[in-house]
Amino acid sequence: MKAPEDLLRLINFCKTIQRADTDPFDLDVKRFLTILREYVRRWKSIDDLMLDAEAMSELTKVIELQCDWIKDRSASFYIDPALVEFKLKLMEPAQLASAFFKAWHPIVSLDRITPERLKQGLNYWNALAPLSQRKSAFGDVSTPETGTFKLDDLIVLHILSRTEFQEQIQEVLNELEARGRTEYHDFVYGDSFEDSVRKAYLTSYIVSEGKAELDIEPLEEKVFISLCSQSGGSGGEGEEECPDEKRSIPIAISYEDWMKWSKKREQEQSGR
C-alpha cells in the first residue's frame, strides 16, 4: 500500500518539533491517533507496519516533550507571558475591571479617617463588655446539620418517582444527542433558574453514570459536554468515547451567573 501523504506529513511534523525546539503542543495528538486508527486496518505489507511503528515512535517522542514542558513550567509556577497577554486581549473591559476589584485590597490610611474618628472607635471598643458576658444575651446558637439528597430520598418523600426520573434522564440524553457537543452552561441554562438547577442535576447524573463526557478548554475557560457513544447514541458526529475511569468536575451554578447568561442570550437574539 502506498504511504498516505497525511501520515507522512505528521511524521515529518513530529521530527520538525524535535529538531527546531518548537512548542510540542502544536501537534494535535488526538487527531494523530485518529488518522492512525483509520489506516491500521489497511496495512498489508511489512513496509506498512514499519511506517505505522515509525509514526507511533515519533508521536511518543513528542508526547515526552509535552510532559517535559509541563514539568518544567509547573516546577517554577511558570506563566507564559504570551498566554497572559492573549487572555487579556480577549477579555472585555468590564471583565478586566471586575478582576481588578477582586484582586484589589486597599488598606486604611490617614487620608481616609480622621484622628477624631479613630478616637471614637477606640472609645467604642473600650466601652464594650467582655465577649464572655455579651454572648449570654444571644443564647445558645445551634448550627443545623447539612446533608445531601439522593434519588432514593426523593422517592421516599414522594417528590419524584423512579419512572419519572428515568423519563427526565432520557429527555436530557435525547436533547444532548440532538445538539451534539455544546457549551455546558448553554446546555443546562434555560428560561428559569429553577429549571436550570434541575437540568444541571440531571446532567451531573448522566455524566457520573458515564453516559456523557465533560471537556474543559482551559484557554477559553469553557466547559463542553457531549454524549458518549457507549450511552446508546447513534455513534454519530459529536459523540465521544468516554474513558473507563470516572472523574468529578465541580461546576458552579449561581443565580447571578444565570442572569448574565440570560441577558447575553437576549442581546444575541435581539441582534439577529
C-alpha positions as CSV (number, residue, x, y, z in Angstrom):
1,M,0.0,0.0,0.0
2,K,1.3,3.5,-0.9
3,A,2.1,5.6,2.2
4,P,-0.6,8.1,2.8
5,E,0.5,11.7,2.5
6,D,-1.3,13.0,5.6
7,L,0.5,10.4,7.7
8,L,3.9,11.2,6.2
9,R,3.3,14.9,6.9
10,L,2.5,14.2,10.5
11,I,5.7,12.1,10.9
12,N,7.8,15.0,9.4
13,F,6.0,17.5,11.6
14,C,7.0,15.4,14.7
15,K,10.6,15.4,13.6
16,T,10.5,19.2,13.0
17,I,9.2,19.8,16.5
18,Q,12.1,17.7,17.9
19,R,14.8,19.5,15.7
20,A,13.5,23.1,15.8
21,D,12.7,23.1,19.6
22,T,9.2,24.4,18.9
23,D,6.1,24.1,21.1
24,P,5.3,20.4,21.3
25,F,1.6,21.2,21.9
26,D,1.4,22.4,18.3
27,L,0.8,18.7,17.5
28,D,-2.8,17.5,17.9
29,V,-2.2,14.1,19.5
30,K,-5.9,13.1,19.3
31,R,-6.0,13.9,15.6
32,F,-2.8,11.9,15.0
33,L,-4.2,8.8,16.7
34,T,-7.4,9.2,14.7
35,I,-5.5,9.1,11.5
36,L,-3.5,6.1,12.6
37,R,-6.7,4.3,13.6
38,E,-8.1,4.9,10.1
39,Y,-5.1,3.3,8.4
40,V,-4.4,0.4,10.8
41,R,-6.8,-2.0,9.2
42,R,-5.4,-1.2,5.7
43,W,-1.9,-2.2,6.4
44,K,-0.9,-5.2,4.3
45,S,2.9,-5.4,3.9
46,I,5.9,-5.2,6.2
47,D,6.6,-1.7,4.9
48,D,3.1,-0.6,6.0
49,L,3.8,-1.9,9.5
50,M,7.2,-0.3,9.6
51,L,5.6,3.1,8.7
52,D,3.0,2.6,11.5
53,A,5.7,1.8,14.0
54,E,7.7,4.9,12.9
55,A,4.6,7.1,13.4
56,M,4.0,5.7,16.9
57,S,7.7,6.2,17.8
58,E,7.7,9.9,16.6
59,L,4.4,10.5,18.4
60,T,5.8,9.1,21.6
61,K,8.8,11.4,21.4
62,V,6.6,14.4,21.0
63,I,4.4,13.3,24.0
64,E,7.6,13.0,26.0
65,L,8.5,16.6,25.1
66,Q,5.0,17.7,26.2
67,C,5.5,16.0,29.6
68,D,8.9,17.7,30.0
69,W,7.3,21.0,29.0
70,I,4.6,20.7,31.7
71,K,7.1,19.6,34.4
72,D,9.4,22.5,33.6
73,R,6.6,25.1,33.8
74,S,4.9,23.6,36.8
75,A,8.1,23.3,38.7
76,S,8.7,27.1,38.6
77,F,5.0,28.1,38.5
78,Y,5.7,29.5,35.1
79,I,3.0,31.5,33.3
80,D,3.7,32.2,29.6
81,P,3.6,36.0,29.1
82,A,2.2,35.4,25.6
83,L,-0.7,33.4,27.1
84,V,-1.4,36.1,29.7
85,E,-1.3,38.8,27.0
86,F,-3.6,36.8,24.7
87,K,-6.2,36.2,27.5
88,L,-6.1,39.9,28.5
89,K,-6.8,40.9,24.9
90,L,-9.8,38.5,24.8
91,M,-11.3,40.0,28.0
92,E,-14.0,42.7,27.9
93,P,-13.3,46.0,29.8
94,A,-16.0,45.0,32.3
95,Q,-14.2,41.7,33.0
96,L,-10.9,43.4,33.5
97,A,-12.4,45.9,35.9
98,S,-14.1,43.0,37.8
99,A,-10.8,41.1,38.0
100,F,-9.0,44.2,39.3
101,F,-11.5,44.9,42.1
102,K,-11.4,41.2,43.2
103,A,-7.6,41.4,43.5
104,W,-7.5,44.9,45.0
105,H,-7.2,45.0,48.8
106,P,-6.7,48.6,49.9
107,I,-5.6,49.4,53.4
108,V,-6.8,52.1,55.8
109,S,-4.8,55.3,55.6
110,L,-4.8,58.6,57.4
111,D,-6.4,60.4,54.5
112,R,-9.4,58.1,54.8
113,I,-10.1,58.5,58.5
114,T,-9.5,61.4,60.9
115,P,-7.8,61.1,64.3
116,E,-11.2,62.1,65.9
117,R,-12.9,59.2,64.3
118,L,-10.1,56.8,65.4
119,K,-10.6,58.1,68.9
120,Q,-14.4,57.5,68.8
121,G,-13.8,53.9,67.5
122,L,-11.3,53.2,70.3
123,N,-13.7,54.5,72.9
124,Y,-16.5,52.3,71.5
125,W,-14.4,49.2,71.7
126,N,-13.2,50.0,75.3
127,A,-16.8,50.5,76.4
128,L,-18.0,47.1,75.2
129,A,-18.5,44.4,77.8
130,P,-16.2,41.3,77.6
131,L,-17.3,38.7,75.0
132,S,-17.9,36.2,77.7
133,Q,-20.7,38.5,79.1
134,R,-22.2,39.6,75.8
135,K,-22.6,36.1,74.3
136,S,-25.0,35.1,77.0
137,A,-27.5,37.6,75.7
138,F,-27.8,35.8,72.4
139,G,-28.5,32.3,73.9
140,D,-27.2,29.1,72.5
141,V,-26.8,29.2,68.8
142,S,-27.3,25.8,67.1
143,T,-25.9,25.0,63.7
144,P,-28.3,22.9,61.6
145,E,-26.8,19.7,60.2
146,T,-26.2,19.7,56.5
147,G,-26.5,16.7,54.1
148,T,-27.3,15.7,50.6
149,F,-30.4,14.2,49.0
150,K,-30.1,11.0,46.9
151,L,-32.6,9.7,44.4
152,D,-33.9,7.2,46.9
153,D,-34.6,10.0,49.4
154,L,-36.6,11.9,46.8
155,I,-38.6,8.8,46.1
156,V,-39.4,8.1,49.8
157,L,-40.5,11.8,50.2
158,H,-42.8,11.3,47.2
159,I,-41.1,14.3,45.5
160,L,-40.1,12.2,42.5
161,S,-40.9,8.7,41.2
162,R,-38.3,6.4,39.7
163,T,-40.2,6.2,36.4
164,E,-40.5,10.0,36.2
165,F,-36.7,10.3,37.0
166,Q,-35.8,7.9,34.2
167,E,-38.0,9.7,31.8
168,Q,-36.4,13.1,32.6
169,I,-32.9,11.5,32.2
170,Q,-33.9,10.2,28.8
171,E,-35.2,13.6,27.8
172,V,-31.8,15.1,28.7
173,L,-30.0,12.4,26.7
174,N,-32.2,12.9,23.7
175,E,-31.6,16.6,23.7
176,L,-27.8,16.2,24.1
177,E,-27.8,13.7,21.2
178,A,-29.7,16.1,19.0
179,R,-27.5,19.1,19.9
180,G,-24.1,17.3,19.8
181,R,-21.1,18.8,21.6
182,T,-22.1,22.1,23.2
183,E,-21.1,24.5,25.8
184,Y,-22.1,23.2,29.3
185,H,-23.9,26.4,30.5
186,D,-25.7,26.9,27.2
187,F,-27.0,23.3,27.6
188,V,-28.2,23.4,31.3
189,Y,-29.4,27.0,31.5
190,G,-33.0,27.6,30.5
191,D,-35.8,30.1,30.8
192,S,-36.0,29.9,34.6
193,F,-33.3,29.4,37.2
194,E,-35.3,26.6,38.9
195,D,-35.4,24.6,35.6
196,S,-31.7,25.3,35.1
197,V,-30.8,23.9,38.6
198,R,-33.0,20.8,37.9
199,K,-31.3,20.2,34.5
200,A,-27.9,20.7,36.0
201,Y,-28.7,17.9,38.5
202,L,-29.9,15.6,35.8
203,T,-26.8,16.4,33.7
204,S,-24.5,15.7,36.5
205,Y,-26.2,12.3,36.9
206,I,-25.6,11.2,33.3
207,V,-22.0,12.4,33.5
208,S,-21.4,10.4,36.7
209,E,-23.0,7.4,35.1
210,G,-20.6,7.6,32.1
211,K,-23.3,8.5,29.6
212,A,-21.8,11.9,28.8
213,E,-18.4,13.5,28.9
214,L,-17.2,16.9,30.0
215,D,-14.3,18.5,28.1
216,I,-12.5,21.5,29.6
217,E,-10.9,24.2,27.3
218,P,-8.5,26.0,29.7
219,L,-7.6,28.8,27.3
220,E,-11.2,29.8,26.7
221,E,-12.2,28.9,30.2
222,K,-15.2,27.0,28.9
223,V,-16.6,23.5,29.6
224,F,-18.2,21.5,26.8
225,I,-20.4,18.5,27.2
226,S,-21.0,15.7,24.7
227,L,-22.8,12.4,24.6
228,C,-20.7,9.2,24.9
229,S,-21.0,6.7,22.0
230,Q,-21.4,3.9,24.6
231,S,-24.5,5.5,26.1
232,G,-26.8,4.2,23.5
233,G,-26.5,7.0,20.9
234,S,-26.1,6.6,17.2
235,G,-22.4,7.0,17.4
236,G,-22.5,9.9,15.0
237,E,-20.7,13.2,14.9
238,G,-20.4,15.0,18.3
239,E,-20.3,11.8,20.3
240,E,-17.1,10.9,22.3
241,E,-15.7,7.7,23.6
242,C,-15.7,8.3,27.3
243,P,-12.8,7.0,29.5
244,D,-13.4,3.9,31.7
245,E,-12.5,5.8,34.9
246,K,-15.0,8.2,36.3
247,R,-14.0,11.7,37.3
248,S,-15.6,14.5,39.2
249,I,-15.6,18.1,37.9
250,P,-17.3,20.7,40.2
251,I,-19.1,23.4,38.2
252,A,-20.8,26.3,40.0
253,I,-24.4,27.2,39.2
254,S,-25.4,30.5,40.6
255,Y,-28.4,32.9,40.1
256,E,-26.1,35.8,39.2
257,D,-24.4,33.7,36.5
258,W,-27.7,32.6,35.2
259,M,-28.9,36.2,35.0
260,K,-25.7,37.1,33.0
261,W,-26.3,34.2,30.6
262,S,-30.0,35.2,30.2
263,K,-29.1,38.9,29.3
264,K,-26.4,37.7,26.9
265,R,-28.9,35.4,25.2
266,E,-31.5,38.2,24.9
267,Q,-28.9,40.5,23.3
268,E,-27.9,37.8,20.8
269,Q,-31.5,37.2,19.9
270,S,-32.3,40.9,19.5
271,G,-29.2,41.4,17.3
272,R,-30.4,38.8,14.8
